[in-house]
Structures are given as C-alpha cells and as structure tokens.
Amino acid sequence: MTENKNRAVAAAILPLVGGAGNITSIAHCMTRLRLGLRDRTLVQDKQLKALPAVMGVVEDATYQIVLGPGTVARVTPEFEALVEAERTEQERTATPSPLTADELAAHGAAIKAQQKAKNATPFKLFLRKIANIFVPLIPALIGCGIIAGFNGLMVNLGLLPAVTPALAAIATGFMALIAVFVGLNTAKEFGGTPILGGAVAAIIVFPGVANINVFGRPLSPGQGGVLGALGAAVLAVYVEKWCRRWIPQSLDVLLTPTLTVLISGLVTVFGLMFVAGEISTAIGDFAGWLLSTGGAAAGFVLGGLFLPLVMLGLHQALIPIHATLIEQQGFTVLLPILAMAGAGQVGAAAAVYLRLPRNPSIRRTIRSALPAGLLGVGEPLIYGVSLPLGRPFITACVGGAFGGGVVGLLNQFGGSVGSTAIGPSGWALFPLLDGNKGLATMIAVYAAGLITGYVAGFLATYFFGFSKLLCTSLNEVDDDEETEQKPLVSAPVETGRASEESALTR
C-alpha cells in the first residue's frame, strides 16, 4: 500500500516537470528530490506546489522538490523507475522531432544558465561541493549517534552489561573510520578516483602513524580528522590528474595509482596531518571559548543568524566544523543552538496562522508544513510562508535568537549541550543529545530553548510581523473563493528591503 502511494506521488510529479524527456539527472538529499532539467519553462510550478505531498520547491543548481524526510527516499526510486519506463516507451515509438537534439540542448542550457547565474559564485559552488561530501554521511551519523545515546543510557542504568560493549562498537566503528569515507566522497566530488582518495585518507586513522615523528613530536592516529582527510583527498585528485596528463597510457594503470598514493601519502604524513590537527584543535578550543565566555550573547547571535545562512546556502560551511567537533568531543555544541532557528520559524508560522483567519491558502500551507517544522525540517515554512511574506521571516529569526540565547546560557555555567550527529533538529534532536551534564539536564535545557524559540517567534510575528495594510489585504478573501487553492505568492507583500530580498530568493 505504501509502495503504491509513493509511486502515485512520483507519477503525479513527473508530468508536471516536463516528463522524462526533460530530466537530465535525478538525486535526493534528506528532504528534497533534486532534478536536473533541460527546459525550465516546461515545469508547471503552480500545479506542482498544489500536490498534497509537495511541501515546496527550491531553485538552485538543480530544481528541488521538498517532500520531507523519509518520503523523499521512498519516492525517488519510484520516480527513477517511471522516468526509465517513459524513456523506453519514447524510444520505441519515437518519431522525428521538429527540433534537433543540439537545438534543444542549447535552448535548455541557455535557460539553465540564466537561472543559475545569480547563485553560481565560486564560493557557493565550493560550499556545495563540501556539502556533497558530508551530506551522504548524515544517515550513518544519525544511526550511530542514536545507538551511542541508547548505549550510554543502558550503561548508566547498569542494564545488559554483556550487550553494551557490542553496542559501543557498533556506535563508534563508523566514527573511527569516518576519515576514509570523507576521502572517498571528496575524491568523487572533485573528479578523482574515489578509492584512491579513500586510500590516502586511511593513512590518517592507521595506528602505525604513531611511530612517525613530525616536527619533533609523534603523530597520533586520527590526527587532523575529517579536515586532514578532506585535504589529503583533494591533493590526491590533483596528483592523479597530473599523472594522467603526463604518464604514457601504457604505464598509466601501474604508475598513476602508485604515484598518487605515494606522493599524497607522504605530504599527508609529513604535513597535512600536523596542520589539520592544529586547525581541528583550534576549532574545538574556539567553540568552547566562544560559548563559555559569550554564552547567552553568542547563542543569541548564532540562533538569530542561522535562517539567513540557510536561505543563502552559507550554512554548508558549518558542516566540516560540526563533523570536526563530533570527531573530537563526541558531540557538536553548535547544533542545538542553531536548531533554535527552526523553533522561531515554527512560532512565527503559528502566529501567521492566527493572524490570517480568512486566508485558507496560507493556513492550509502552514497546517501541512508545521509537522515537518516541529521535526526540524524548515524549508516548507521558510519558502512557503515566512520568506514570501517578508517581515515574518525577520521575526522568525528573532525567535531563533532568543531560543539560542537560552541554550547558550548554560555554557556560561560550565555545562555543554551538544548533538552526536548533524542533520536532525527540532524534536528529532532529543535522541541525539549529549554533553557534560546529566541527560535530564540536557533535555531540560534544550526543551527550554525550543519553548523560548516558539514563544518568542510567535509573539514577535503576531505583534510585529504584519503592517495593518498587509494584514487586511491578506485577509480579504471572497466567500465563494475560500475553498479554492490560492497560491501564497499571489498575496500582496510589504514594500521595503526585507520583502524585496524575499522576492529575489523565490
């Protein structure tokens, strides 16, 4: 039954994005179906957004359809199967096209280039590569993090002492070798051979490096962590490309992998591990210093700025920092603070719902997106509610700031509340909480932050999220139109800088 439902969702989406012939690539992340399109003009945006399963759409390097966690992983294989079946049928019944393949490709490329131009800065493209390296690791981080938390609870309660060592091995095995996976993904993302990137990164976690002295000090297995693995794999890609350019084809199969591993390995052992180790230590020390001295103020700033970072795609720069902190300390103290941005977003959405009693379209959008928002999936509320309206996006940031301040305050008192994995937030983060205080204390602090974010986001939006004119305009719905599906973007928005910037992001 579930399989039929997922296939039905895929079947509803496919014709609205131009059919199989308009699809150049299919992928998915935790919440979004990411499609490469030949011709953007073939997409029927209004009908697509009206589908019950679609929480929103985002345009970036790919056309991204927000389906939510869990759902997207089940719908994507069905979508791929339908695309393949449609292409097979088209090939069987193909008739000459009035356009040549080159003309169609050129038209699609021109449209795609126009859509990507404003976001295709070198810095953002680099951040996207970094995200593509670490995002595939998130499911393992979540699974191992939850098992680690469950195992710690069992150890504290003295339950099943014969089983807890096995659970500890299951939970920590991935983290012990995370550098290898980072190396594989890095080489793949930068255009090299993945296994060579993994081979060079594996040097970092090899126990035998303890016998090597660099700058008068012995190396430690794992020194440099994910940052060292990332640097080593990037170096391996450049060495491999150099070898393939200059080594004769007859010797390529022998010399290229040998020289790639040898040169990159020596540089990693005698340079990168030491440098990356110092950087990793500095990141951990800075995060601890920032929250122990700044506390509430640091939490207020971090919680308040995270939504704009997500909107601009700059939050991807934090992924290696989270991974480094998890590798060093077992948890990242930044994520519970940044998760408060989602709480502010939920509070703001609730206020919008109450302030617009005669706008069924917006209220329907909020009802469908709010459960995902409570679980930390904020895109539907950001792109479907607060950002198009302008001012509610700012008041949602205010809610996140106050929630982050509450969580950050604990650090001034010598406590740390962190997450053993990246990805989840909202209520979904509770099973992943860890730190240097008892579980009850960490749960209480994180819950207090969420409640504060909800309340602050609600109050700021309810009282300051709308001008009188905008509120009146959005509530002017004729009685005979109340059952119609009116798109949110058709509602008038406030003038001013916030609304102008919102329009640019749609």
Secondary structure, 3 states (H helix, E strand, C coil): CHHHHHHHHHHHHHHHCCCHHHEEEEEECCCEEEEEECCHHHCCHHHHHHCCCCCEEEECCCEEEECCCCHHHHHHHHHHHHHHHHHHHHHHCCCCCCCCHHHHHHHHHHHHHHHHCCCCCHHHHHHHHHHHHHHHHHHHHHHHHHHHHHHHHHHHHCCCCCCHHHHHHHHHHHHHCHHHHHHHHHHHHCCCCHHHHHHHHHHHHCHHHHHCEECCEECCCCCCHHHHHHHHHHHHHHHHHHHHHHCCHHHHHHHHHHHHHHHHHHHHHHHHHHHHHHHHHHHHHHHHHHHHHHCHHHHHHHHHHHHHHHHHCHHHHHHHHHHHHHHHHCCECHHHHHCHHHHHHHHHHHHHHHHCCCCHHHHHHHHHHHHHHHCCCCHHHHHHHHHHHCHHHHHHHHHHHHHHHHHHHHHHCCCCEEECCCCCCHHHHHHHEEECCCHHHHHHHHHHHHHHHHHHHHHHHHHHCCCHHHHHHHCCCCHHHCCCCCCHHHCCCCCCHHHHHHHHHC
